[in-house]
Amino acid sequence: MSGERERLQSRHWFGKGSAGLLLGFGLALALSGLFAWWGPGAVDGDGGRIQFVMWLIAPLWCAVFSLVFLFRSSARAWLWLGLANALAFGALALTRAAMV
């Protein structure tokens, strides 16, 4: 049937997993960077804040990596995570330019 949606399949696990591994890490870096700039205390926070931002990367990366398997295909995972990375790094670049 032409109107039927593609079902979730395990054959896309390598493409989805690699998208979550690579693009998920980049997204976690960008989101933690945005938190460093926009969070309470901004970048000028004390050593505990810097440590918190550093440790924030791991749960963000794990969340993206676990949710990437909900995409219907690996191509969609790469597309959407690539777009999310572009937006997050673009927002980070704009934030750094505006705050410096």
MARBA-3410 file (N, C-alpha, C, O; in Angstrom, 1 decimal):
100
0.8,-1.2,0.0,0.0,0.0,0.0,0.9,1.3,0.0,1.9,1.3,0.7 ~ 0.5,2.2,-0.7,1.3,3.4,-0.8,1.2,4.4,0.4,2.1,5.1,0.7 ~ 0.0,4.3,1.1,-0.2,5.2,2.2,0.3,4.6,3.5,0.2,5.3,4.6 ~ 0.8,3.4,3.5,1.2,2.8,4.8,2.6,3.3,5.2,3.5,3.4,4.4 ~ 2.8,3.5,6.5,4.0,4.0,7.0,5.0,2.9,7.2,4.6,1.7,7.5
6.3,3.1,7.0,7.3,2.1,7.2,7.3,1.8,8.7,7.3,2.7,9.6 ~ 7.4,0.5,9.0,7.5,0.1,10.4,8.9,0.2,10.9,9.8,0.1,10.2 ~ 9.0,0.3,12.3,10.3,0.3,12.9,10.9,-1.1,12.7,10.3,-2.1,12.9 ~ 12.2,-1.1,12.3,12.9,-2.4,12.0,14.3,-2.3,12.6,14.9,-1.3,12.8 ~ 14.8,-3.5,13.0,16.1,-3.6,13.6,17.2,-3.5,12.6,18.4,-3.4,13.0
16.9,-3.6,11.3,18.0,-3.5,10.3,18.7,-2.2,10.2,19.7,-2.1,9.6 ~ 18.1,-1.2,10.7,18.6,0.2,10.7,19.5,0.5,11.9,19.9,1.7,12.1 ~ 19.7,-0.5,12.8,20.4,-0.2,14.1,21.8,0.4,13.9,22.1,1.3,14.7 ~ 22.5,-0.1,12.9,23.9,0.5,12.8,23.9,1.9,12.4,24.6,2.7,12.9 ~ 23.1,2.3,11.4,23.0,3.7,11.0,22.4,4.6,12.1,22.9,5.7,12.3
21.4,4.1,12.8,20.9,4.9,13.9,21.9,5.0,15.0,22.1,6.1,15.6 ~ 22.6,3.9,15.3,23.5,3.9,16.4,24.7,4.8,16.1,25.2,5.6,17.0 ~ 25.2,4.8,14.9,26.3,5.7,14.5,25.9,7.2,14.5,26.7,8.0,14.9 ~ 24.6,7.4,14.1,24.1,8.8,14.2,24.0,9.3,15.6,24.4,10.4,15.9 ~ 23.5,8.4,16.5,23.5,8.8,17.9,24.8,8.9,18.5,25.0,9.8,19.4
25.8,8.1,18.1,27.1,8.2,18.7,27.8,9.5,18.3,28.4,10.2,19.1 ~ 27.8,9.8,17.0,28.6,10.9,16.4,27.8,12.2,16.6,28.3,13.2,17.2 ~ 26.6,12.3,16.0,25.8,13.5,16.1,25.2,13.8,17.5,25.0,14.9,17.8 ~ 25.0,12.7,18.2,24.5,12.9,19.6,25.6,13.5,20.5,25.2,14.3,21.3 ~ 26.8,13.1,20.3,27.9,13.8,21.0,28.0,15.3,20.7,28.1,16.1,21.6
28.0,15.6,19.4,28.0,17.0,19.0,26.9,17.8,19.5,27.0,18.9,20.0 ~ 25.7,17.2,19.5,24.5,17.9,20.1,24.6,18.1,21.6,24.3,19.1,22.1 ~ 25.2,17.1,22.3,25.4,17.2,23.7,26.4,18.3,24.0,26.2,19.1,25.0 ~ 27.4,18.4,23.2,28.4,19.5,23.4,27.8,20.9,23.2,28.0,21.8,24.0 ~ 27.0,21.0,22.1,26.4,22.3,21.8,25.4,22.7,22.9,25.4,23.8,23.3
24.6,21.7,23.4,23.6,22.0,24.4,24.2,22.4,25.7,23.7,23.2,26.4 ~ 25.3,21.7,26.1,26.0,22.0,27.3,26.7,23.4,27.2,26.7,24.1,28.2 ~ 27.2,23.7,26.0,27.7,25.0,25.8,26.7,26.1,25.9,26.9,27.2,26.5 ~ 25.5,25.9,25.4,24.4,26.8,25.6,24.0,27.0,27.0,23.7,28.1,27.5 ~ 24.0,25.9,27.8,23.7,26.0,29.2,24.8,26.8,29.9,24.5,27.5,30.9
26.0,26.6,29.5,27.1,27.3,30.1,26.9,28.8,30.0,27.2,29.6,30.9 ~ 26.5,29.2,28.8,26.3,30.7,28.5,25.0,31.2,29.1,24.9,32.3,29.7 ~ 23.9,30.5,29.0,22.6,31.0,29.4,22.1,30.5,30.8,21.2,31.1,31.3 ~ 22.8,29.6,31.4,22.4,29.1,32.7,22.7,30.1,33.8,23.3,31.2,33.5 ~ 22.3,29.8,35.0,22.5,30.7,36.1,24.0,30.9,36.4,24.8,29.9,36.5
24.5,32.1,36.5,25.9,32.4,36.7,26.7,32.6,35.4,27.8,33.0,35.5 ~ 26.1,32.2,34.3,26.8,32.3,33.0,28.1,31.7,33.0,28.4,30.9,33.9 ~ 29.0,32.0,32.1,30.3,31.4,31.9,31.2,31.7,33.1,32.2,31.0,33.3 ~ 31.0,32.9,33.7,31.9,33.3,34.7,31.7,32.6,36.1,32.2,33.1,37.1 ~ 30.9,31.5,36.1,30.7,30.8,37.3,31.9,30.2,38.0,33.0,30.3,37.4
31.7,29.7,39.2,32.9,29.2,39.9,33.2,27.8,39.3,32.6,27.3,38.4 ~ 34.2,27.2,40.0,34.7,25.9,39.5,33.6,24.8,39.5,33.7,23.9,38.7 ~ 32.7,24.8,40.5,31.6,23.8,40.6,30.7,23.9,39.4,30.2,22.9,38.9 ~ 30.5,25.1,38.9,29.6,25.3,37.7,30.3,24.7,36.5,29.6,24.1,35.7 ~ 31.6,25.0,36.3,32.3,24.4,35.2,32.3,22.9,35.2,32.1,22.2,34.2
32.4,22.3,36.4,32.4,20.9,36.5,31.0,20.3,36.2,30.9,19.3,35.6 ~ 30.0,21.1,36.6,28.6,20.6,36.3,28.3,20.6,34.8,27.7,19.7,34.3 ~ 28.8,21.7,34.1,28.6,21.7,32.7,29.3,20.6,32.0,28.9,20.0,31.0 ~ 30.5,20.3,32.5,31.3,19.2,31.9,30.6,17.9,32.1,30.5,17.1,31.1 ~ 30.0,17.6,33.2,29.3,16.4,33.5,27.9,16.4,32.9,27.3,15.3,32.8
27.4,17.5,32.4,26.1,17.5,31.8,26.1,16.9,30.4,25.1,16.4,29.9 ~ 27.3,16.8,29.8,27.4,16.2,28.5,27.0,14.8,28.5,26.3,14.3,27.5 ~ 27.4,14.0,29.4,27.2,12.5,29.5,25.7,12.2,29.5,25.2,11.4,28.7 ~ 24.9,12.8,30.4,23.4,12.4,30.3,22.7,12.9,29.1,21.8,12.3,28.6 ~ 23.2,14.1,28.5,22.6,14.6,27.3,22.9,13.6,26.1,22.0,13.3,25.3
24.1,13.2,26.1,24.5,12.2,25.0,23.8,10.9,25.2,23.4,10.3,24.2 ~ 23.7,10.4,26.4,23.0,9.2,26.6,21.5,9.3,26.2,20.9,8.3,25.7 ~ 20.9,10.4,26.5,19.5,10.6,26.2,19.3,10.6,24.6,18.4,9.9,24.1 ~ 20.2,11.3,23.9,20.1,11.3,22.5,20.4,10.0,21.9,19.7,9.5,21.0 ~ 21.4,9.3,22.4,21.8,8.0,21.9,20.7,6.9,22.2,20.5,6.1,21.3
19.9,7.0,23.2,18.9,6.1,23.5,17.6,6.4,22.7,16.9,5.5,22.3 ~ 17.3,7.7,22.5,16.1,8.1,21.7,16.3,8.0,20.2,15.3,8.0,19.5 ~ 17.5,7.8,19.7,17.8,7.8,18.3,17.1,6.5,17.6,16.8,6.5,16.4 ~ 16.9,5.5,18.4,16.3,4.3,17.9,14.8,4.4,17.6,14.2,3.5,17.1 ~ 14.2,5.5,18.0,12.8,5.7,17.7,12.6,6.3,16.3,11.4,6.3,15.9
13.6,6.7,15.6,13.5,7.1,14.2,13.1,5.9,13.4,13.5,4.8,13.7 ~ 12.4,6.2,12.3,11.9,5.1,11.4,13.1,4.5,10.6,13.0,3.3,10.2 ~ 14.0,5.3,10.3,15.1,4.9,9.4,16.4,5.6,9.9,16.4,6.6,10.5 ~ 17.5,5.0,9.5,18.8,5.7,9.8,19.0,7.0,9.1,19.6,7.9,9.6 ~ 18.4,7.1,7.9,18.5,8.3,7.1,17.8,9.5,7.8,18.3,10.6,7.9
16.6,9.2,8.4,15.9,10.2,9.2,16.7,10.6,10.4,16.7,11.8,10.8 ~ 17.3,9.6,11.1,18.1,9.9,12.3,19.2,10.8,11.9,19.5,11.8,12.6 ~ 20.0,10.6,10.8,21.1,11.4,10.4,20.6,12.8,10.0,21.2,13.8,10.4 ~ 19.5,12.8,9.3,18.9,14.1,8.9,18.5,15.0,10.0,18.9,16.2,10.1 ~ 17.7,14.5,10.9,17.1,15.3,12.0,18.2,15.6,13.1,18.3,16.7,13.6
19.1,14.7,13.3,20.2,15.0,14.3,21.2,16.0,13.6,21.8,16.8,14.3 ~ 21.4,15.9,12.3,22.3,16.9,11.7,21.7,18.2,11.7,22.4,19.2,11.9 ~ 20.4,18.3,11.5,19.7,19.6,11.6,19.7,20.2,13.0,19.9,21.4,13.2 ~ 19.5,19.3,14.0,19.5,19.7,15.4,20.9,20.2,15.7,21.1,21.2,16.5 ~ 22.0,19.6,15.2,23.4,20.0,15.5,23.6,21.4,14.8,24.2,22.3,15.4
23.1,21.5,13.6,23.3,22.8,12.9,22.6,24.0,13.7,23.2,25.0,13.8 ~ 21.4,23.7,14.1,20.7,24.7,14.9,21.4,25.0,16.2,21.5,26.2,16.6 ~ 21.8,24.0,16.9,22.4,24.1,18.3,23.8,24.9,18.2,24.0,25.8,18.9 ~ 24.6,24.5,17.2,25.9,25.1,17.0,25.7,26.5,16.5,26.5,27.4,16.8 ~ 24.7,26.8,15.7,24.4,28.1,15.2,24.0,29.0,16.4,24.4,30.2,16.5
23.1,28.5,17.2,22.7,29.2,18.4,23.9,29.5,19.4,24.0,30.6,20.0 ~ 24.8,28.5,19.5,26.0,28.7,20.3,26.9,29.8,19.7,27.4,30.6,20.5 ~ 27.1,29.8,18.4,27.9,30.8,17.8,27.3,32.2,17.9,28.0,33.2,18.2 ~ 26.0,32.3,17.8,25.3,33.6,18.0,25.4,34.1,19.4,25.6,35.2,19.7 ~ 25.2,33.1,20.3,25.3,33.5,21.7,26.7,34.0,22.1,26.9,35.0,22.8
27.8,33.3,21.6,29.1,33.7,21.9,29.4,35.1,21.3,30.1,35.9,21.9 ~ 28.9,35.3,20.1,29.2,36.6,19.4,28.4,37.7,20.2,29.0,38.8,20.3 ~ 27.3,37.4,20.7,26.5,38.5,21.3,27.0,38.7,22.7,26.9,39.9,23.2 ~ 27.5,37.7,23.4,27.9,37.9,24.8,29.4,38.4,25.0,29.7,38.8,26.1 ~ 30.2,38.3,24.0,31.6,38.6,24.1,31.7,40.1,23.9,32.9,40.6,24.0
END
